[in-house]
Amino acid sequence: MVLNRASPPVVLGPRGVTTFTCADGTALRATWLAADSASSCAACSVEIVGEVRRLRMSGVAQFKDVQVEPTVPRAVRWEILDLP
C-alpha cells in the first residue's frame, strides 16, 4: 500500500462478500450483488479471462453487480475477480 492509496486484491465466489482490513484498521468490503446496476464508470473496466470476470473499479461505490464500501479518504483501486 502506498500512502493514501489501497489496492486490495479481491476474489468473490457467487454472491460472495469479502472484507479487507488495512494496517490502519480501515475495513474495506466488496459484495457481489444479485442484480446488475445501471451505473457507469469511466475509470472502471471488465475483462473476461476464461470463466473468470475481472472488474477494476476506482472512485465509485458500485459498478455492474459489485458494491464496495466504505468511502474512505484515500484512493482505493479495486481489482475484483468473480469466480463462476
Backbone as a ProteinNet text record, in pm:
[ID]
protein_1_A
[PRIMARY]
MVLNRASPPVVLGPRGVTTFTCADGTALRATWLAADSASSCAACSVEIVGEVRRLRMSGVAQFKDVQVEPTVPRAVRWEILDLP
[TERTIARY]
84.5	0	88.9	52.2	118.4	36.8	101.6	32.2	-94.4	-206.6	-337	-386.8	-337.6	-390.2	-387.4	-495.6	-501.7	-540.1	-484.9	-517.1	-543.6	-658.7	-684.4	-716.9	-651.5	-688.5	-808.3	-911.4	-1034.3	-1077.6	-1115.4	-1174.4	-1310.1	-1414.8	-1550.7	-1608.8	-1670.7	-1748.1	-1888.4	-1973.2	-2110.7	-2180.9	-2229.9	-2299.6	-2217	-2086.6	-1994.4	-1975.8	-1913.6	-1877.2	-1736.4	-1653	-1519	-1482.8	-1399.5	-1354.3	-1201.9	-1145.6	-1001.7	-973.8	-887.8	-855.9	-716.2	-708.7	-581.8	-504	-376.6	-290.2	-341.1	-408.8	-460.1	-594.9	-644.6	-770.9	-891.7	-877.6	-989.2	-1031.5	-1159.8	-1212.1	-1275	-1234.1	-1290.3	-1370	-1486.1	-1574.2	-1622.6	-1624	-1678	-1788.5	-1900	-2015.3	-2061.4	-2082.1	-2135.4	-2286.9	-2353.9	-2497.7	-2574.9	-2703.8	-2788.2	-2825.8	-2820.1	-2863.4	-2760.9	-2752.3	-2661.7	-2719.7	-2634.3	-2680.8	-2660	-2723.8	-2709.2	-2598.8	-2514	-2410.5	-2303.7	-2244.4	-2135.8	-2013.5	-1897	-1774.3	-1665.4	-1615.4	-1511.4	-1379.6	-1355.7	-1229.8	-1240.4	-1350	-1373.1	-1366.3	-1336.4	-1331.2	-1369.9	-1410.7	-1445.8	-1370.3	-1310.7	-1238.4	-1276	-1300	-1331.1	-1208.1	-1161.8	-1046.7	-1094.3	-1116.1	-1175	-1314.7	-1340.5	-1471.5	-1470.1	-1359.1	-1345.1	-1360.9	-1443.4	-1463.8	-1377	-1301.3	-1213.5	-1269.6	-1305.4	-1352.5	-1242.9	-1221.8	-1132.2	-1216.4	-1216.8	-1300.7	-1216.4	-1251.2	-1183.1	-1276.3	-1296.2	-1373.5	-1524.3	-1575.7	-1720.1	-1754.7	-1881.5	-1926.3	-1989.3	-2037.4	-2099.4	-2073.6	-2040.8	-2020.6	-2065.3	-2148.2	-2208.4	-2280.2	-2246.1	-2315.2	-2226.3	-2129.3	-2040.5	-2049.3	-2062.5	-2066.7	-1946.8	-1881.4	-1767.9	-1795.9	-1743.1	-1761.3	-1648.1	-1627.1	-1686.9	-1610.4	-1664.4	-1591.1	-1489.9	-1365.4	-1259.4	-1180.4	-1110.9	-1034.7	-901.7	-904.4	-785.3	-835	-748.3	-784.1	-784.4	-890.7	-898	-918.2	-822.2	-832.5	-861	-985.2	-1028	-994.7	-945.1	-931.9	-1004	-1120	-1209.1	-1221.1	-1195.3	-1212.6	-1338.8	-1435.9	-1560.2	-1544	-1554.3	-1545.3	-1683.3	-1689.8	-1821.3	-1889.3
-117.6	0	123.7	220.5	349	445.5	544.7	640.8	692.1	684	729.5	658.7	536.1	458.2	310.8	241.6	97.8	28.5	-88.8	-170	-313.2	-335.2	-468.7	-569.3	-686	-793	-867.6	-888	-948.5	-1061.4	-1174.3	-1284.1	-1312.1	-1306.8	-1330.2	-1454.5	-1539	-1650.6	-1601.9	-1686.7	-1646.5	-1583.8	-1463.1	-1383.9	-1371	-1359.5	-1355.1	-1217.1	-1216.6	-1095	-1116.6	-1014.3	-1024.3	-892.8	-901.1	-782.9	-781.3	-663.6	-642.6	-535.9	-564.2	-466.9	-410.4	-278.9	-209.6	-202	-170.4	-160.9	-57.8	47.3	149.7	113.3	-7.7	-53.5	-28.3	43.5	69.1	-61.1	-94.3	-215.5	-179.8	-250	-233.6	-359.3	-344.3	-458.7	-457.9	-574.1	-589.8	-694.8	-665.4	-754.7	-776.8	-902.3	-937.2	-935.8	-842.4	-823.3	-919.6	-932.6	-1023.8	-966.9	-834.5	-773.4	-673.1	-660.8	-566	-425.5	-328.2	-189.2	-121.7	-10.5	66.9	171.2	155.2	254.4	251.3	365.7	373.7	430.9	402.9	447.3	453.5	572.1	588.1	524.8	516.1	461.8	312.7	248.4	107.2	24.4	-103.8	-191.4	-333	-409.9	-550.2	-628.8	-739.3	-826.9	-970.3	-1053.5	-1193.9	-1275.8	-1356.6	-1443.9	-1586.2	-1664.5	-1797.3	-1781.4	-1838.7	-1825.8	-1724.2	-1654.2	-1558.4	-1415.8	-1338.5	-1198.5	-1112.8	-1020.6	-930.5	-788.9	-731.2	-593.2	-508.5	-393.7	-294.1	-171.1	-127.3	-15.5	86.8	214	321.1	440.4	492.2	614.9	599.1	475.3	455.5	353.6	356.7	263.1	138.7	150.5	35	40.4	-75.2	-88.2	-226.8	-233.1	-359.9	-421.1	-544.1	-608.8	-624.4	-533.2	-535.3	-401.1	-408.4	-289.3	-292.3	-178.5	-169	-60.2	-79.9	17.4	4.4	96.5	229.7	324.2	444.9	550.1	601.7	597.4	637.1	752.3	828.4	943.4	902.2	801	757.6	696.8	687.4	624.2	473.8	408.5	263.3	215	138.7	80.7	-67.8	-104.9	-243.3	-325.4	-444.8	-544	-667.4	-695.8	-799.6	-911.1	-1032.9	-1149.4	-1221.1	-1236.2	-1308.4	-1450	-1546.4	-1685.8	-1736.9	-1826.2	-1876.5	-1960.6
0	0	0	-79.9	-85.5	0.2	58.3	142.8	74.8	145.2	98.3	-26.6	-52.8	-165.6	-128.1	-155.9	-130.7	-259.9	-282.6	-399.5	-353.5	-287.7	-234.2	-344	-342.7	-435.2	-376.5	-454.2	-403.7	-496.6	-438.4	-514.2	-451.5	-533.7	-485.4	-551.2	-471.4	-524.6	-554.7	-607.5	-639	-518.9	-538.4	-435.7	-309.2	-325.2	-212.4	-152.7	-35.9	37	90	80.8	137.6	204.8	306.6	378.8	381.1	361.2	361.7	466.1	563	667.4	644.3	633.6	612.7	744.1	734.5	852.1	952.2	903.8	994.8	1055.8	1026	1082.1	995	884.3	794.9	728.3	738	674.9	541.6	437.2	303.9	272.5	212.2	188.2	44.6	-18.3	-153.6	-148.8	-214.9	-215.3	-358.7	-395	-526.4	-512.2	-577.3	-563.8	-654.1	-627.8	-705	-841.4	-855.5	-981.8	-1031.1	-1161.1	-1224.9	-1212.7	-1182.4	-1173.7	-1308.8	-1324.7	-1448	-1434.4	-1332.7	-1308.2	-1416.3	-1438.1	-1535.4	-1464.7	-1519.9	-1456.9	-1562.9	-1590.2	-1691.4	-1647.9	-1516.1	-1465	-1432.1	-1471.9	-1440.9	-1568.6	-1551.4	-1668.3	-1629.6	-1730.5	-1713	-1818.6	-1776.7	-1868.3	-1833	-1933.4	-1911.2	-1946.4	-1850.4	-1872.1	-1844.1	-1949.2	-1930.9	-1876.1	-1758.2	-1693.8	-1580.4	-1564.1	-1453.9	-1506.9	-1439.8	-1475.8	-1386.2	-1445.3	-1369.3	-1380.5	-1265.2	-1258.9	-1199.9	-1257.5	-1198.9	-1172.3	-1047	-1005.3	-932.6	-953.8	-882.5	-873.8	-754	-736.5	-735.8	-735.1	-731	-623.2	-577.4	-475	-536.8	-662.5	-726.7	-876.2	-932.1	-1076.2	-1115.9	-1218.5	-1259.8	-1139.5	-1101	-988.7	-865.6	-850.1	-733.7	-660.4	-528.9	-444.6	-351.3	-334.2	-242.2	-139.5	-20	87.1	187.8	272.3	275.1	183.3	172.1	104.1	205.3	170.2	263.9	204.8	289.3	239.7	177.1	95.6	21.6	-108.4	-203.6	-330.1	-310.3	-351.3	-346.1	-488.6	-537.5	-671	-653.3	-673.7	-654.6	-778	-756.1	-862.9	-811.5	-871.3	-821.3	-923.6	-881.8	-966.1	-921.1	-1011.8	-983.2	-1034.4	-945.3	-984.6	-1025.1	-1120.9	-1166.2	-1059.1
[MASK]
++++++++++++++++++++++++++++++++++++++++++++++++++++++++++++++++++++++++++++++++++++

